Amino acid sequence: MKKKLWIALIVIAVIGAAAAAAKNALKQPSREGYKELKIKVVDQDGKTILDQTYETDADNLTGFLENTPELKAKIEEGEYGSLLTSIYGLDQDMDQGPWLVFESDTNSSCEEAGYCPAMDDVMLDPNDSFTFRQITSYE
């Protein structure tokens, strides 16, 4: 009886080790220079229309938006650098609103300034999180 118990324990241990090895093999390998970014897009009614994690090797926020087609970002060159005019189907009207703003409580460029500066100046950090909001007033 003891011999059967030991055999059963060994079989369970082997199965557990094989399952752990298979799980590790299925994980995507980490690529040097790549960062994971969590992006949330919120419409003017406060409804989250996108909450997704992306992987990028872009250095700044502008580069990430330009190279992530799923976000459907439209960017124009403005007086102070790149200007986001649309993201994920939400447009902005610079004269009358609604406007697009973004914020991050994880990005070092935003934390150092106390606000997120122009997109060209927001250098990306691993595991950054950004929320893009469509707003109707600045109050």
C-alpha positions in Angstrom: 0.0 0.0 0.0 2.9 2.4 0.9 4.5 1.7 -2.5 1.3 2.7 -4.4 1.0 5.9 -2.4 4.6 6.9 -3.2 4.1 6.1 -6.9 0.9 8.3 -6.9 2.8 11.2 -5.2 5.6 10.9 -7.8 3.1 10.9 -10.7 1.3 14.0 -9.2 4.7 15.8 -8.8 5.7 15.0 -12.4 2.4 16.2 -13.7 2.7 19.4 -11.6 6.2 20.1 -12.9 5.1 19.5 -16.5 2.2 21.9 -16.1 4.4 24.6 -14.7 7.0 24.1 -17.5 4.2 24.3 -20.1 2.9 27.5 -18.6 6.3 29.2 -18.6 6.9 28.0 -22.2 3.6 29.7 -23.3 4.5 33.1 -21.8 5.7 35.6 -24.3 9.4 36.4 -23.9 10.2 39.8 -22.7 11.8 41.9 -25.4 14.5 44.3 -24.6 13.4 48.0 -24.9 9.7 47.1 -25.0 7.3 48.6 -22.4 3.8 47.6 -21.5 1.3 50.5 -21.5 -2.3 50.5 -20.2 -4.5 52.8 -22.2 -8.0 53.9 -21.1 -10.2 56.1 -23.3 -13.2 57.8 -21.7 -15.9 59.7 -23.6 -17.5 63.0 -22.5 -20.3 61.1 -20.7 -17.7 59.4 -18.5 -18.1 56.0 -20.2 -15.0 54.0 -20.7 -14.9 53.0 -24.4 -11.4 51.4 -24.3 -9.4 49.8 -21.5 -6.5 47.9 -23.1 -2.8 47.0 -22.5 -0.3 47.4 -25.3 3.3 46.7 -25.9 5.6 49.2 -27.5 9.2 50.2 -28.1 8.4 53.8 -28.7 10.3 56.4 -26.7 7.5 58.9 -26.2 3.7 59.1 -26.2 3.5 60.6 -29.7 5.6 57.7 -31.1 3.3 55.2 -29.4 0.1 56.8 -30.6 1.5 57.0 -34.2 2.5 53.4 -34.2 -0.7 51.8 -32.6 -3.3 51.7 -35.4 -6.0 50.2 -33.2 -6.2 53.5 -31.3 -7.0 55.4 -34.5 -5.1 58.4 -33.2 -5.0 61.5 -35.4 -2.2 63.8 -34.7 -1.5 67.2 -36.1 1.6 69.4 -35.8 0.7 72.3 -33.6 2.3 75.4 -32.2 3.7 73.5 -29.2 4.4 70.2 -31.0 2.2 67.2 -31.7 -1.5 67.7 -31.0 -3.9 64.8 -30.6 -7.1 65.6 -32.5 -8.8 62.2 -32.3 -8.4 58.9 -30.5 -10.6 55.8 -30.8 -13.3 57.7 -32.6 -13.4 60.6 -30.1 -12.7 63.9 -31.9 -11.9 67.3 -30.5 -12.8 70.8 -31.6 -10.1 73.2 -30.5 -12.4 76.2 -30.8 -15.7 75.0 -29.2 -15.0 71.6 -27.6 -15.2 68.9 -26.7 -11.5 68.6 -26.1 -9.1 65.7 -25.6 -6.9 65.6 -22.5 -4.7 62.9 -21.1 -3.3 62.1 -17.6 -1.1 59.5 -15.9 -0.4 58.7 -12.3 2.4 56.4 -13.2 4.5 58.3 -15.8 7.7 60.0 -14.5 7.5 62.9 -17.0 3.9 63.7 -15.8 4.8 63.2 -12.1 7.9 65.4 -12.3 5.9 68.3 -14.0 2.8 67.8 -11.8 0.8 67.4 -15.0 1.4 65.7 -18.3 3.3 67.9 -20.7 3.0 67.9 -24.5 2.9 64.4 -25.9 6.3 64.8 -27.5 7.8 65.4 -24.1 6.2 62.5 -22.3 8.9 59.8 -22.2 7.5 56.3 -21.7 8.3 54.2 -18.7 7.6 50.4 -18.3 4.1 49.8 -17.0 2.8 53.3 -17.7 -0.9 53.9 -17.5 -2.6 56.7 -19.5 -6.2 57.9 -19.5 -7.5 59.9 -22.4 -10.6 61.9 -21.7 -13.0 63.8 -23.9 -14.2 66.8 -21.9 -16.7 69.6 -22.5 -15.2 72.2 -20.1 -12.0 72.8 -18.2 -13.8 73.4 -14.9 
